[in-house]
Amino acid sequence: MSNLMADLPRLTKRSALFLDFDGTLAPIQDDPDTVAMPGETLAAINRLQLFVAEAICIISGRDIRDLSSRVPLSHWRAGGHGLEICKPGEAPATVAASPPRSLSNAVEMSVRGLEGVRIEHKGPVFAVHFRRAPELGDTLLARLSDTVADQPDYKVQAGKMVIEVKPVSANKGRALESLMGQPPFAGRSPSLLGDDTTDEDAFVVANRLGGTSIKVGEGPTEAHHRLETPDSVTSWLSEQGQG
């Protein structure tokens, strides 16, 4: 696995580009509400539209409404790990789907009394952030796993200082594979950049389809290549389509 940007494959005009948001296009912050994509990164993606046409999708665990407020509507967007997808120029539905009330109550009870823990509601997905209380990670994982034990349509997935309670159908790999079967992605080679455990399913699919998989940051991964930081992502994106 390469750590050198020079060793990474380059995009071609037959590439389809899939980009995670938090930790890939935008640096992670203690408060997820403050996360924003740097202007240089946005400019690099916009330039690539001239190279790979509309075959660019920003795929995120954020709710599609939240994601659409942070990235241009001129790009494909897949929110909720692919639960909702918007085409270029398409605004998301005004109202998000809601999780079962019983599950909402159970998740709230699971974190009650734990200082430094915050629940972010992302449509049918719960993101339980513990960046301000990292010592609570194991406790939260155990409690939330118990919470979904009788919810066959939901699962728990741990990430970077966050544990998500999400529908089983919320899967970036499924979303990537679905998009690759329709225009403008069909017939292209997928290139996926992501930084967290929720991107691993999509790395597996991108690899199986003969594409490029790039992990951002440290940690074990199914990706074949690696970049160090979101700044490295911006530099790599800026180099594509040139020469």
Solvent accessible surface area in square Angstrom, and as a share of the most:
residue,aa,sasa,rsa
1,M,127,0.57
2,S,22,0.14
3,N,96,0.49
4,L,116,0.58
5,M,56,0.25
6,A,99,0.77
7,D,84,0.44
8,L,9,0.05
9,P,50,0.32
10,R,123,0.45
11,L,9,0.05
12,T,74,0.43
13,K,133,0.56
14,R,138,0.50
15,S,7,0.05
16,A,0,0.00
17,L,0,0.00
18,F,0,0.00
19,L,0,0.00
20,D,8,0.04
21,F,0,0.00
22,D,38,0.20
23,G,7,0.07
24,T,0,0.00
25,L,1,0.00
26,A,0,0.00
27,P,51,0.32
28,I,67,0.34
29,Q,78,0.35
30,D,87,0.45
31,D,43,0.22
32,P,13,0.08
33,D,77,0.40
34,T,87,0.51
35,V,3,0.02
36,A,67,0.52
37,M,24,0.11
38,P,53,0.33
39,G,56,0.54
40,E,116,0.52
41,T,0,0.00
42,L,55,0.27
43,A,40,0.31
44,A,1,0.01
45,I,0,0.00
46,N,61,0.31
47,R,124,0.45
48,L,4,0.02
49,Q,45,0.20
50,L,165,0.82
51,F,44,0.18
52,V,1,0.00
53,A,51,0.40
54,E,85,0.38
55,A,0,0.00
56,I,1,0.01
57,C,0,0.00
58,I,0,0.00
59,I,0,0.00
60,S,1,0.01
61,G,10,0.10
62,R,8,0.03
63,D,16,0.08
64,I,2,0.01
65,R,48,0.18
66,D,36,0.19
67,L,0,0.00
68,S,14,0.09
69,S,87,0.56
70,R,59,0.22
71,V,9,0.05
72,P,35,0.22
73,L,74,0.37
74,S,54,0.35
75,H,2,0.01
76,W,12,0.04
77,R,0,0.00
78,A,0,0.00
79,G,1,0.01
80,G,5,0.05
81,H,4,0.02
82,G,16,0.15
83,L,61,0.30
84,E,55,0.25
85,I,61,0.31
86,C,6,0.03
87,K,114,0.48
88,P,37,0.23
89,G,61,0.59
90,E,77,0.34
91,A,68,0.53
92,P,28,0.18
93,A,63,0.49
94,T,126,0.73
95,V,123,0.70
96,A,30,0.23
97,A,64,0.49
98,S,94,0.60
99,P,22,0.14
100,P,60,0.38
101,R,184,0.67
102,S,72,0.47
103,L,0,0.00
104,S,22,0.14
105,N,82,0.42
106,A,36,0.28
107,V,0,0.00
108,E,69,0.31
109,M,113,0.50
110,S,13,0.08
111,V,18,0.10
112,R,157,0.57
113,G,72,0.69
114,L,30,0.15
115,E,151,0.68
116,G,36,0.35
117,V,26,0.15
118,R,88,0.32
119,I,29,0.15
120,E,19,0.09
121,H,108,0.48
122,K,16,0.07
123,G,15,0.14
124,P,21,0.13
125,V,0,0.00
126,F,1,0.00
127,A,1,0.01
128,V,0,0.00
129,H,37,0.16
130,F,19,0.08
131,R,78,0.28
132,R,172,0.63
133,A,4,0.03
134,P,73,0.46
135,E,133,0.60
136,L,32,0.16
137,G,14,0.13
138,D,120,0.62
139,T,53,0.31
140,L,0,0.00
141,L,71,0.35
142,A,58,0.45
143,R,93,0.34
144,L,0,0.00
145,S,47,0.30
146,D,108,0.56
147,T,20,0.12
148,V,17,0.10
149,A,88,0.68
150,D,112,0.58
151,Q,38,0.17
152,P,119,0.75
153,D,104,0.54
154,Y,22,0.08
155,K,71,0.30
156,V,30,0.17
157,Q,30,0.14
158,A,45,0.35
159,G,22,0.21
160,K,75,0.32
161,M,70,0.31
162,V,21,0.12
163,I,2,0.01
164,E,11,0.05
165,V,0,0.00
166,K,4,0.02
167,P,17,0.11
168,V,59,0.34
169,S,61,0.39
170,A,1,0.01
171,N,30,0.15
172,K,3,0.01
173,G,2,0.02
174,R,134,0.49
175,A,6,0.05
176,L,0,0.00
177,E,70,0.31
178,S,62,0.40
179,L,1,0.00
180,M,22,0.10
181,G,63,0.61
182,Q,61,0.27
183,P,107,0.67
184,P,38,0.24
185,F,0,0.00
186,A,46,0.36
187,G,70,0.68
188,R,37,0.14
189,S,48,0.31
190,P,0,0.00
191,S,8,0.05
192,L,0,0.00
193,L,0,0.00
194,G,0,0.00
195,D,3,0.02
196,D,23,0.12
197,T,58,0.34
198,T,16,0.10
199,D,0,0.00
200,E,32,0.14
201,D,50,0.26
202,A,0,0.00
203,F,0,0.00
204,V,72,0.41
205,V,13,0.07
206,A,0,0.00
207,N,34,0.18
208,R,145,0.53
209,L,69,0.35
210,G,62,0.59
211,G,16,0.16
212,T,22,0.13
213,S,0,0.00
214,I,0,0.00
215,K,11,0.04
216,V,2,0.01
217,G,14,0.13
218,E,155,0.70
219,G,34,0.33
220,P,133,0.84
221,T,30,0.18
222,E,94,0.42
223,A,1,0.01
224,H,97,0.43
225,H,37,0.16
226,R,42,0.15
227,L,4,0.02
228,E,117,0.52
229,T,60,0.35
230,P,25,0.16
231,D,103,0.53
232,S,21,0.13
233,V,0,0.00
234,T,11,0.06
235,S,50,0.32
236,W,4,0.01
237,L,1,0.01
238,S,24,0.16
239,E,77,0.35
240,Q,9,0.04
241,G,37,0.35
242,Q,110,0.49
243,G,130,1.25
